[in-house]
Amino acid sequence: MTEILDINKVASATLANLVTKAFNSVSAKATAVAKDAWAKIFEDFSPFMNDAYQKNAFVRLLSQKDKDVELYSVYVKSSFICGQETVNDDQLIYSINEGRNVVINGNGGAGKTFFMRHLWLTLFNTSSELTPIFIELRKLNDLTSTDLKSFIRISISRRKELDNELFSYFCNSGRFCFILDGFDEIVQSQRDSIQRQILQLSSDHPKCRFVVSSRYERRFAGWQNFDLYESQPFDLAKVRRLVDLVPFDPSAKKLFLKQLDDDFYRQNKSFLSNPLLAIMMMMTFKENMDIPRRMNIFYDQAFTTLFQWHDATKAFNREKTLDIDEFQRSFGMFCLLSYHQEKFEFTKSEVIDLINKSSKLCGITKGSEEILKDYEETVNLLKQEGLKYVFIHRSFQEYFFAYAMMRINPGKFSDIFSAIRKRYDDNVLFMCFEMNKSIVIDEYVRPLYQKLKDREVFKNSSDNISVLSRLDVSYTFHIGARPKDPQRGVLAMSYSMDPDFEELLNNASRLMGYKSNGMRYSGSIMYHHEMFQIFDEVSKAIKGNCNLTCNLRFQLNEVVSEISVNEDADKDRRLNPQKVEGTVRAGIMKRSSRFKPLEERVSAEIEKIRKWCVKEIDQNDKREKSLDSILGL
């Protein structure tokens, strides 16, 4: 306790210095009214920053569920890759300090949030000119109107609402680094809106820094004013360092570290290279002395370990409300309902309501309050953060959602999965596939493949760009043409294609074991550097300052473009919109042959997906026939 009090004392002193430094810096050029407003705001700034400090400086681990531990007592430095460049966390923070906006991509449990906390603490504790503002984006889900700027503004000035004009003034001064954690935890229906708002804020306030963390999403490849960094897997040395640091039974850690050599790491890299799964592996190894190769079995063993581990670490046994089978069914239905609703955090009343519904569906008569104690205390799959409950990690929500679909309600797989089939950035479908391949093939892959086959998507053709035409491929480019600006060119790019094929491409590629570099599989094909280059080149031929949008779509043997030109803020009177449109179209036609590699890449993927679907459907039919013959039917 003394250590925590000392840390809090240091934090208070650091905060006081931060407030003074920020006030002096901003007020140096501010009006008297702005100075007065800034001073009043900072009177209320301390509670927000103190809350952020507590959240970022201390963490709760699976292996130490009775109390929080200091972040830096278990922190292992991460590395990230951007294009061909690999950097460590200190180098990445330096880039952010130097003016780069950044998106941190990574799988669940890869350490993204740990890095975001490290970033906040680094900016908080150093002489950086940036004031870190840590925002958990999932909290936007509770709002009826998702206005990101207003949410940030109100969050940092809780008692005295900060005037929007003054907040913009302070943002224009470049005082803030907005650390926006968990874009993937925003409900799907709001992500496009929040994306637009983040990009607009970064454009309106270029002196501020914006750092966004998320699981992989194709949209980030089109954020041209953000550097896209992918969190890299832990190597053996980092895994050993992590295991050595985390609080756990010393003899069990020693035994696991003895086992953790080059061969063991290589055989189990898919789990060990992920920090969260590495800790889970250490815990399950203590109980089982074995590591399963399949993800769903690994999570099953991890759950069993957590369920049994509570009593093993106590001097007494607290009687559980649910036995292990009841718990799996109860928590499985809880996760099915919450994941289906895209709920990742809950008030207590929301938790109790979901438990009541789960119990009714499972025929469980135990009290909801007692079941919540099992969720939170006995197995530690839920934890309390302030007034909200959250999952100890979202990967458990995904596993139990898959468990509920395949073990509790397999007959409803098609109906349930239809609502979440385009959530490409988690492991739900993959774990369902491992649990029961036949259901996934029969109820999902077969009908989707047949639907595309009936529409002749898989038809061979020698015509030019016929595949792109057949798949309704289109691109939207937002281009900044400013002759004196070295950053001119493509500001953002997005694409669309036949939604059924994109769905099959993304989901089947996961089931096939494909990995893509920092985005969904479809994005790794469509966001090719050549597409950016074409329009970067086109923009250089434009005279005058302007922004323009180009919608590009493919018809049989033809590239069709629709262009809209918006004059820049300086109202360049020399600009002739019709001439600009003509320049762009001429540039596209001149480079039309360079769309052929895209056609070839997409064609190759179609053929790979076709072959895989045919093979899996055929093998599934043979398995079913074999079962019929065994039973004599």
Residue pairs with C-beta under 8 A, 6 or more apart in sequence:
3 70
4 58
4 70
7 57
7 70
11 50
11 53
11 57
12 50
14 124
14 125
15 46
15 49
15 50
15 53
15 124
18 49
18 124
18 131
19 42
19 45
19 46
22 42
22 131
22 175
23 38
23 39
23 42
25 129
25 173
25 175
26 34
26 38
26 170
26 173
26 175
27 34
27 35
27 38
27 39
29 173
30 38
30 169
34 166
34 169
37 162
37 163
37 166
38 166
38 170
40 160
41 156
41 157
41 160
41 162
41 166
43 160
44 157
44 158
44 159
44 160
45 156
45 157
47 158
48 155
48 156
48 157
48 158
49 124
52 120
52 132
52 134
53 121
53 124
55 117
55 134
55 385
56 71
56 117
56 120
56 121
56 124
56 134
57 70
57 71
57 117
57 121
58 68
58 69
58 70
58 71
59 68
59 69
59 70
59 71
59 74
59 114
59 117
60 68
60 69
60 383
60 392
61 69
61 74
61 246
61 247
61 279
62 276
62 279
62 280
62 283
62 306
62 380
62 392
62 393
63 246
63 247
63 248
63 279
63 282
63 283
64 246
64 247
64 248
65 380
69 247
71 114
71 117
71 118
71 121
72 121
73 245
74 242
74 245
74 246
74 247
75 114
75 118
75 245
76 111
76 234
76 238
76 241
76 242
76 245
76 275
77 88
77 89
77 90
77 238
78 88
78 89
78 111
78 114
78 115
78 231
78 232
79 86
79 87
79 88
79 89
79 232
80 86
80 87
80 88
80 89
80 92
80 104
80 229
80 230
80 231
80 232
81 87
81 229
81 230
81 232
81 518
82 227
82 228
82 229
82 230
86 232
87 95
87 229
89 115
89 118
89 119
92 102
92 115
92 229
93 118
93 119
93 122
93 123
95 102
95 227
96 102
96 119
96 177
96 209
96 211
97 128
97 130
97 209
99 209
100 209
100 227
101 202
101 209
101 210
101 211
101 225
101 226
101 227
102 210
102 211
102 212
102 226
102 227
102 228
102 229
103 211
103 212
103 213
103 214
103 220
103 223
103 226
103 227
103 228
103 229
104 112
104 115
104 116
104 211
104 212
104 213
104 214
104 229
104 231
105 112
105 214
105 215
105 216
105 217
105 220
105 228
105 229
105 230
105 231
105 518
105 519
106 112
106 213
106 215
106 216
106 230
106 231
107 215
107 216
107 231
107 274
108 215
108 276
108 393
108 394
108 395
108 398
108 426
108 427
109 274
109 275
109 276
109 277
109 393
109 395
110 231
110 233
110 274
110 275
110 276
111 231
111 275
111 276
112 181
112 213
112 214
112 231
113 181
113 182
113 213
114 275
115 213
115 231
116 134
116 179
116 181
116 211
116 213
117 134
119 132
119 177
119 179
119 211
120 132
120 134
120 179
122 128
123 130
123 131
123 132
123 177
124 132
128 177
129 174
129 175
130 174
130 175
130 176
130 177
130 209
131 175
131 176
131 177
132 176
132 177
132 179
133 152
133 155
133 156
133 176
133 177
133 178
133 179
134 179
134 181
135 151
135 152
135 155
135 178
135 179
135 180
135 181
136 181
136 182
136 185
137 180
137 181
137 182
137 183
137 185
137 186
137 194
138 182
138 185
138 186
138 344
138 345
139 151
139 345
140 146
140 148
140 151
140 186
140 190
140 194
141 185
141 186
141 187
141 190
141 342
141 343
141 344
141 345
143 151
146 190
146 193
146 194
146 197
147 197
148 194
148 197
148 198
148 201
149 164
149 167
149 197
149 201
150 164
152 178
153 161
153 162
153 164
153 167
154 161
154 162
156 162
168 204
168 205
170 176
171 201
171 204
171 205
171 207
171 208
172 205
172 207
173 207
174 205
174 207
174 208
175 208
176 205
176 208
176 209
177 208
177 209
177 210
177 211
178 201
178 208
178 209
178 210
178 211
179 211
180 198
180 210
180 211
180 212
180 213
181 213
182 213
182 214
183 191
183 194
183 212
183 213
183 214
183 217
184 214
184 215
184 217
184 425
185 344
185 394
186 194
187 342
188 342
188 422
188 423
191 217
191 219
195 219
198 210
198 212
199 223
199 225
199 492
201 208
201 210
202 208
202 210
202 225
202 226
203 225
210 226
212 220
212 226
214 220
215 425
215 426
216 425
216 516
216 518
216 519
216 520
217 425
217 519
217 520
218 519
218 520
218 522
218 523
218 526
218 527
219 494
220 226
220 228
220 518
220 519
221 228
221 493
221 518
221 519
221 523
221 527
222 492
222 493
222 494
222 527
223 492
224 489
224 490
224 491
224 492
224 493
225 491
225 492
228 518
230 517
230 518
233 269
233 273
233 274
234 242
234 272
234 273
234 274
234 275
234 278
235 273
236 260
236 262
236 265
236 272
239 260
239 265
239 272
239 273
239 278
240 257
240 260
242 275
242 278
242 279
243 253
243 256
243 257
243 260
243 278
243 279
243 282
244 253
244 257
246 253
246 279
246 282
248 282
248 283
249 286
252 282
252 285
252 286
253 282
255 285
255 286
256 282
256 285
256 286
259 285
260 272
265 272
267 291
268 281
268 291
270 295
271 277
271 278
271 280
271 281
271 291
271 298
272 278
272 281
276 393
276 395
277 298
280 298
280 302
280 305
281 291
281 298
283 302
283 305
283 306
283 309
284 291
284 298
284 301
284 302
284 305
285 291
286 305
287 301
287 304
287 305
287 308
287 309
288 301
288 305
291 298
292 298
292 301
294 434
295 427
295 430
295 431
295 434
296 399
296 402
296 403
296 431
296 434
296 435
297 434
299 395
299 396
299 399
299 431
300 399
303 328
303 379
303 381
303 396
303 399
304 324
306 379
306 380
306 381
307 324
307 327
307 378
307 379
310 318
310 377
310 378
310 379
310 380
311 317
311 318
318 377
318 378
320 327
320 374
320 378
321 366
321 367
321 370
321 371
321 373
321 374
322 330
322 364
322 366
322 371
322 374
326 362
326 364
326 366
327 374
327 379
328 400
328 403
328 407
329 362
329 364
329 404
329 408
330 355
330 358
330 359
330 362
330 364
330 371
331 358
331 375
331 379
331 381
331 400
332 400
332 401
332 403
332 404
332 407
332 408
333 357
333 358
333 361
333 362
333 404
333 408
334 354
334 355
334 358
334 375
334 400
335 396
335 397
335 398
335 399
335 400
335 401
335 403
335 404
336 400
336 401
336 404
336 405
336 408
336 409
336 416
337 354
337 357
337 358
338 344
338 346
338 354
338 397
339 397
339 398
339 401
339 420
339 428
340 401
340 416
340 419
340 420
343 350
343 354
344 390
344 391
344 394
344 397
345 385
345 388
345 389
345 390
346 354
346 388
346 389
346 390
347 387
347 388
347 389
348 372
348 387
348 389
351 372
351 375
351 382
351 389
352 368
352 369
352 372
355 368
355 371
355 372
355 375
356 368
358 364
359 365
359 366
359 368
359 371
362 408
364 371
372 382
375 381
375 382
376 382
376 383
376 384
376 389
380 392
381 391
381 392
381 396
382 389
382 390
382 391
382 392
383 389
383 390
383 391
383 392
391 397
394 426
395 426
395 427
398 426
398 427
398 428
398 431
399 427
399 431
401 428
402 427
402 428
402 431
402 432
402 435
403 435
405 412
405 413
405 416
405 417
405 432
406 413
406 432
406 435
406 436
406 439
407 435
409 416
410 436
410 439
413 432
413 439
413 440
413 443
413 444
414 443
414 444
417 429
417 432
417 443
417 444
420 428
421 429
421 444
421 503
421 507
422 503
422 506
424 506
424 507
424 510
424 520
425 520
429 440
429 444
429 507
429 510
429 511
430 510
430 511
432 439
432 440
433 440
433 511
437 616
437 620
438 620
438 623
438 624
440 511
441 616
441 617
441 620
442 620
444 507
445 504
445 508
445 511
445 613
445 616
445 617
446 613
446 617
446 620
448 500
448 503
448 504
449 504
449 610
449 613
449 617
451 500
452 458
452 498
452 500
452 501
452 504
456 470
457 470
457 471
457 498
457 501
457 606
458 606
458 607
458 610
459 470
461 467
461 470
463 556
463 557
464 556
464 557
464 596
464 599
465 554
465 556
465 557
465 558
465 559
465 595
465 596
465 599
466 556
466 557
466 599
467 599
467 602
467 603
467 606
468 554
468 595
468 598
468 599
468 602
469 554
469 555
469 556
470 498
471 497
471 498
471 501
471 602
472 496
472 497
472 498
472 553
473 495
473 496
473 497
473 526
473 553
473 554
473 602
474 495
474 496
474 497
474 551
474 552
474 553
474 554
475 493
475 494
475 495
475 531
475 550
475 551
475 552
475 553
476 493
476 494
476 495
476 496
476 549
476 550
476 551
476 552
477 490
477 492
477 493
477 535
477 549
477 550
477 552
478 490
478 491
478 492
478 493
478 547
478 548
478 549
479 489
479 490
479 491
479 535
479 538
479 539
479 547
479 548
479 549
479 550
480 487
480 488
480 489
480 491
480 539
480 547
481 488
481 539
481 540
481 542
481 544
481 545
481 546
481 547
481 548
481 580
482 488
482 545
482 568
483 543
483 544
483 545
488 539
488 540
489 532
489 535
489 536
489 539
489 540
490 532
490 535
490 536
490 539
491 547
493 527
493 531
493 532
493 535
495 526
495 527
497 522
497 526
501 606
502 522
504 609
504 613
505 521
505 522
505 525
505 605
505 609
506 520
506 521
506 522
508 609
508 612
508 613
509 516
509 521
509 609
510 521
512 608
512 612
514 521
516 523
516 524
517 524
519 527
525 601
525 602
525 605
526 598
528 597
528 598
528 601
530 594
530 597
530 598
531 598
534 588
534 591
534 594
535 550
537 587
537 591
538 583
538 584
538 587
538 588
538 591
541 583
541 587
542 548
542 580
542 583
542 584
543 574
543 575
544 572
544 574
544 575
544 580
545 567
545 568
545 570
545 572
545 575
546 565
546 566
546 567
546 568
546 572
546 575
546 580
547 565
547 566
547 568
548 563
548 564
548 565
548 566
548 580
548 584
549 563
549 564
549 566
550 561
550 562
550 563
550 584
550 588
551 561
551 562
551 563
552 559
552 560
552 561
552 588
553 559
553 560
553 561
554 560
554 595
559 588
559 589
559 592
559 595
561 584
561 585
561 588
563 580
563 581
563 584
563 585
565 575
565 577
565 580
565 581
567 575
567 577
